[in-house]
Amino acid sequence: MTNTAITPFRIDIPQAELDELRDRLRHARLPHPVPGTENDWGRGIAPAYLAELARYWRDDFDWRAQEARLNAHDQFTTEIDGQTIHFIHVRSAEPDAAPLLITHGYPGSVVEFLDVIGPLTDPVAHGGAATDAFHVVIPSLPGFGFSTPLASTGWELSRTTEAFAELMTRLGYEKFAAQGGDVGAGVTGRLAALYPERVIATHVNSDRGSLGLVGEQLPMPDGLTAEELAAIEEAQERWAQQKGYLVLQSTQPNAIAAALTDSPIAQLAWIAEKFQVWSDPARSTGEAVDRDLLLANISIYWFTRSGASAAQFLWETAHSGMDWVMPSGVPQGWAVFNTSPLMSRVMNPGGHIEHFTEYTEGGHFAALSEPVLFVADVRTFFRDHRG
């Protein structure tokens, strides 16, 4: 018999685990940087930045404060297809609020959305109108955060899409809107393609890093000038230099899983580098995202051992044979952060996406780094798509 129960959930990391983390950080062995590379981001995380972030995590970071921020929102777990799914579910007091499923990506978590839950569910208190309100559902991907441990093999993008559709059914939302970035964009697009009668509209956030996926996951636009083609090739080269994390996890997840599970410094370096290089390049090192929220995100990976299970999710997705992009007739909105003049050519070549907004600020983790712009864009697009 299928268990469809929805159980209230509260984060309460045992003090012994906090003490163990600090002890591991206290006795950590940091690598000796090659002279002259202390602040070099071209080889991965800069050694000087890693050392200071590790010191802050050990001495100054307050996990209990971040835990309280998370626990301020209603959280639950439910079992779908044999897998525990953790999610935040905050219903708006506004009677005409629209259900909105928000899906994070890698290496993120529900922490990314802490600063947007209030404005989305209670817009009047945050400069919006009552008609902008949403009932917000933010699940942790299978194998990520508190949707752990993985109960079986086979958890990838397609299966996750079906599970999240079932989650919305269990919550009583026959029709709903969907939003996401990175892996979350894949889930969002597949929801629209597979459940067009249920998905009201979709909103996706992206950034200029997507240019590197041209020829890999995205088609090459027609009629490029020599200058535009050079820009695409530069982006492809940059992605080739940055995607080592994905190649390793898509081929040998067990290799990195051992390091991420046993060493907090490994987990810190593995994730913090992405939050820096994928974020607003105009901001100084360490200022692209809030340091405490960054460490809250990394701490969740550490406490739940989801560095390992997230790697398994990426392996399963890479070997699933599915396409990342699935066409649908559902209305689409896109918000592109840290944009470039080529983004509209690549992402919206025919101009058919009805809402395509570009921002010079921000980056890959839009809700975390630019919550005000993120909320405004989501509100604007969905005003014409409330179900």
C-alpha positions in Angstrom: 0.0 0.0 0.0 1.3 3.4 -1.0 2.1 5.7 1.9 0.8 9.2 1.0 1.1 10.8 4.5 2.5 14.3 4.8 4.5 14.7 8.0 5.6 17.9 9.6 9.4 18.3 9.7 11.7 20.5 11.7 15.5 20.7 11.3 17.3 19.9 14.6 21.0 19.0 14.0 22.3 17.3 17.1 24.8 19.4 19.0 27.3 16.5 18.8 27.3 16.9 15.0 28.0 20.6 15.3 30.9 19.9 17.7 32.3 17.2 15.4 32.2 19.6 12.4 34.1 22.3 14.4 36.6 19.7 15.5 37.2 18.5 11.9 37.6 22.1 10.8 40.0 22.7 13.7 42.2 19.8 12.6 41.8 20.3 8.9 44.8 19.9 6.6 44.7 22.7 4.0 46.8 22.3 0.9 50.0 24.3 0.4 49.3 26.7 -2.5 51.9 27.0 -5.2 53.6 30.4 -4.6 51.8 33.1 -6.5 48.5 31.2 -6.8 47.0 32.1 -3.4 44.3 34.3 -5.0 44.1 32.4 -8.3 40.6 31.3 -9.3 41.7 29.8 -12.6 42.6 26.5 -10.9 39.4 26.1 -8.8 38.8 27.9 -5.5 41.4 30.4 -4.5 43.5 29.0 -1.6 43.4 32.2 0.4 39.6 32.5 0.1 39.2 28.9 1.1 41.4 29.3 4.2 39.5 32.4 5.4 36.0 30.9 4.7 37.0 27.7 6.6 38.1 29.9 9.5 34.8 31.7 9.5 32.8 28.5 9.3 34.8 27.1 12.3 34.9 30.2 14.5 32.1 32.6 13.6 29.3 30.9 11.6 26.1 30.4 13.6 24.3 27.3 12.3 21.5 27.6 14.9 20.6 31.1 13.6 20.3 29.7 10.1 18.5 26.6 11.3 16.0 29.0 13.0 15.5 30.9 9.7 14.6 27.7 8.0 12.4 26.5 10.8 10.4 29.7 10.6 8.8 28.3 7.5 6.5 25.2 7.6 8.4 22.1 6.4 7.2 18.6 5.7 8.3 15.3 4.3 6.4 12.7 2.3 7.3 9.5 0.6 6.9 9.4 -3.2 7.9 6.4 -5.3 9.8 5.1 -2.3 11.8 8.2 -1.7 11.6 10.7 1.1 10.9 14.2 -0.3 11.4 17.2 2.0 9.7 20.5 1.2 8.9 23.9 2.4 5.2 24.8 2.0 4.0 28.3 2.9 0.4 29.2 2.1 -0.5 32.8 1.5 -3.3 34.4 3.5 -4.5 35.9 0.3 -7.6 34.0 -1.0 -6.7 34.2 -4.7 -3.0 33.2 -4.3 -1.7 30.9 -7.1 0.3 27.7 -6.2 3.9 28.1 -7.2 6.4 25.2 -7.3 10.0 26.4 -7.0 12.8 23.9 -7.8 16.5 24.5 -6.9 19.5 23.2 -8.8 23.1 22.1 -8.1 24.9 22.9 -5.9 22.0 24.7 -4.2 19.2 23.9 -1.8 16.0 25.4 -0.3 18.3 27.9 1.4 18.5 29.8 -1.9 14.9 31.0 -1.5 14.8 32.1 2.1 14.7 35.8 1.1 11.9 35.4 -1.4 9.4 33.4 0.5 8.0 36.3 2.4 7.6 38.7 -0.6 6.0 35.9 -2.7 3.5 34.7 -0.1 2.8 38.1 1.6 3.3 40.7 -1.2 1.4 43.5 0.5 3.9 43.5 3.3 6.7 43.7 0.8 5.7 46.4 -1.6 3.4 44.3 -3.9 -0.3 43.9 -4.4 -2.5 41.2 -3.0 -3.0 39.9 -6.5 0.7 39.0 -6.6 0.4 36.4 -3.9 1.5 32.7 -4.2 1.2 29.6 -2.2 4.9 28.5 -2.3 6.1 24.9 -2.4 9.9 24.5 -2.4 11.1 20.8 -2.4 14.6 19.5 -1.9 15.6 17.4 -5.0 15.9 13.7 -4.3 19.3 13.1 -2.8 19.7 16.7 -1.8 19.4 18.2 1.7 16.7 16.5 3.7 15.4 14.5 0.8 18.0 11.9 1.8 19.2 9.2 1.9 18.5 8.0 -1.7 16.2 5.0 -1.4 17.2 3.5 -4.8 19.0 4.0 -8.0 17.3 5.7 -10.9 16.6 9.1 -9.4 17.2 11.6 -12.2 15.5 14.5 -13.8 12.5 12.7 -15.3 11.6 10.7 -12.2 12.0 13.8 -10.1 9.6 15.7 -12.4 6.9 13.0 -11.9 7.5 13.0 -8.2 7.0 16.7 -7.9 3.8 16.6 -10.0 2.6 14.0 -7.5 3.7 16.2 -4.6 1.5 19.0 -5.9 -1.4 16.6 -6.2 -1.0 15.5 -2.6 -1.1 19.2 -1.5 -4.3 19.7 -3.4 -3.0 21.8 -6.2 -4.5 20.4 -9.4 -3.1 23.4 -11.3 0.0 25.3 -10.5 2.8 27.5 -11.8 6.4 26.4 -11.8 9.8 28.2 -11.5 13.4 27.0 -11.4 17.0 27.4 -12.4 19.8 24.9 -13.3 18.4 21.4 -12.6 15.2 23.2 -11.5 14.9 24.7 -14.9 15.0 21.2 -16.3 12.3 20.0 -13.9 10.2 23.1 -14.7 10.4 22.6 -18.4 9.6 18.9 -18.2 6.6 19.6 -16.0 5.1 21.9 -18.7 5.8 19.3 -21.4 4.4 16.3 -19.5 1.6 18.0 -17.7 0.4 20.9 -19.9 -3.2 20.6 -18.6 -1.9 21.2 -15.0 1.0 23.7 -15.4 -0.4 27.3 -15.7 2.9 28.8 -16.8 6.7 28.4 -16.2 9.4 30.9 -15.2 13.0 30.1 -15.5 16.1 32.0 -14.4 19.4 31.7 -16.2 22.6 33.6 -16.8 25.3 34.1 -19.4 27.0 30.9 -18.4 24.4 29.2 -20.6 26.2 30.4 -23.7 28.8 27.7 -23.0 26.1 25.1 -23.5 25.6 26.0 -27.2 26.4 23.0 -29.3 26.0 20.7 -26.2 22.5 21.3 -24.8 21.5 24.3 -26.9 21.4 24.7 -30.7 23.8 27.1 -32.4 21.9 30.2 -33.6 21.8 30.9 -37.3 23.4 33.9 -38.9 26.1 34.7 -36.3 28.6 37.3 -37.1 32.3 36.5 -36.7 32.4 38.6 -33.5 29.3 36.7 -32.1 30.8 33.3 -33.0 34.0 34.3 -31.3 32.0 35.2 -28.2 30.2 31.8 -28.3 33.6 30.0 -28.6 35.0 31.9 -25.7 32.0 30.9 -23.6 32.4 27.3 -24.7 36.0 27.3 -23.7 35.2 28.8 -20.3 32.6 26.1 -19.7 35.1 23.4 -20.7 37.4 24.8 -18.0 34.7 24.9 -15.4 32.8 21.7 -15.9 35.3 19.3 -14.3 32.9 19.0 -11.3 30.1 17.7 -13.7 32.4 15.4 -15.7 33.6 13.7 -12.5 30.2 13.4 -10.9 28.7 12.1 -14.2 31.3 9.4 -14.6 32.8 8.5 -11.2 30.4 9.8 -8.4 31.8 7.4 -5.8 35.3 8.9 -6.2 34.2 12.4 -5.1 31.5 11.1 -2.7 34.1 9.7 -0.3 35.9 13.1 -0.1 32.7 15.2 0.3 31.3 12.9 3.0 34.5 12.7 5.1 36.0 16.1 4.8 34.2 19.4 5.4 37.0 21.3 3.7 36.4 19.2 0.6 32.7 20.0 0.7 33.4 23.6 1.3 35.9 24.0 -1.6 33.6 22.0 -3.9 30.6 24.2 -3.5 31.9 27.6 -2.5 33.9 27.9 -5.7 30.7 27.6 -7.8 28.9 30.3 -5.8 31.8 32.6 -6.5 32.5 32.0 -10.2 28.9 31.6 -11.2 27.8 34.8 -9.5 28.0 38.5 -10.4 31.6 39.2 -11.7 31.2 42.9 -10.8 31.2 42.1 -7.1 34.4 41.5 -5.1 35.4 38.0 -4.0 33.2 36.8 -1.2 30.5 39.5 -1.8 28.6 37.8 -4.6 26.3 36.0 -2.1 25.7 36.3 1.6 28.4 34.4 3.4 26.1 33.0 6.1 23.6 31.8 3.6 26.4 30.2 1.5 27.6 28.4 4.6 24.0 27.4 5.6 23.7 25.8 2.2 27.1 24.0 2.5 26.3 22.9 6.1 23.1 21.2 4.9 25.2 19.2 2.3 27.6 18.3 5.1 25.0 17.3 7.8 22.9 15.3 5.4 25.8 13.7 3.5 24.2 14.9 0.3 27.4 15.8 -1.4 27.5 12.1 -2.2 23.9 11.5 -3.0 23.7 14.7 -5.2 26.6 13.3 -7.2 24.6 10.1 -7.7 21.7 12.2 -8.9 23.9 13.9 -11.5 25.3 10.5 -12.6 21.8 9.1 -13.0 20.7 12.2 -15.0 23.8 12.0 -17.3 23.1 8.3 -18.0 19.3 8.6 -18.4 19.4 9.4 -22.2 16.8 12.2 -21.8 17.0 15.6 -23.4 17.3 18.6 -21.1 15.0 20.7 -23.2 11.5 19.6 -23.9 9.1 21.9 -25.9 5.7 22.7 -24.7 2.9 25.2 -25.4 2.7 26.4 -21.9 3.4 30.2 -21.5 7.1 30.8 -20.6 8.9 33.5 -18.8 12.7 33.9 -18.6 14.9 36.1 -16.5 18.5 36.2 -17.5 21.0 37.6 -15.0 24.5 38.8 -15.8 23.4 38.8 -19.3 25.2 39.3 -22.6 24.0 40.6 -26.0 23.9 37.1 -27.3 21.6 35.6 -24.7 18.4 36.5 -26.5 19.8 35.1 -29.8 20.6 31.8 -28.0 17.7 31.4 -25.6 14.9 33.1 -27.6 15.9 33.0 -31.3 12.4 33.4 -32.7 11.3 35.9 -30.1 8.4 33.6 -29.1 9.0 33.6 -25.4 6.5 36.1 -24.2 8.5 37.4 -21.2 12.2 37.6 -21.7 13.9 39.9 -19.2 17.6 40.6 -19.0 19.6 42.0 -16.1 23.3 43.0 -15.9 23.3 42.1 -12.2 23.4 38.7 -10.5 24.2 35.3 -11.9 23.4 31.6 -11.5 21.8 31.8 -8.0 19.4 34.6 -8.8 17.0 34.3 -5.8 19.9 34.2 -3.4 22.0 37.1 -4.9 19.3 39.3 -6.3 16.1 38.5 -4.4 14.4 41.9 -5.2 14.9 41.5 -8.9 13.9 37.9 -8.8 10.6 38.5 -7.0 9.8 41.5 -9.2 10.3 39.4 -12.4 8.3 36.4 -11.1 5.4 38.8 -10.1 5.4 40.6 -13.4 5.3 37.5 -15.5 2.7 35.6 -13.5 0.3 38.5 -13.3 -1.1 37.4 -16.7 -1.0 33.7 -15.7 -2.8 33.1 -12.5 -4.9 30.1 -13.6 
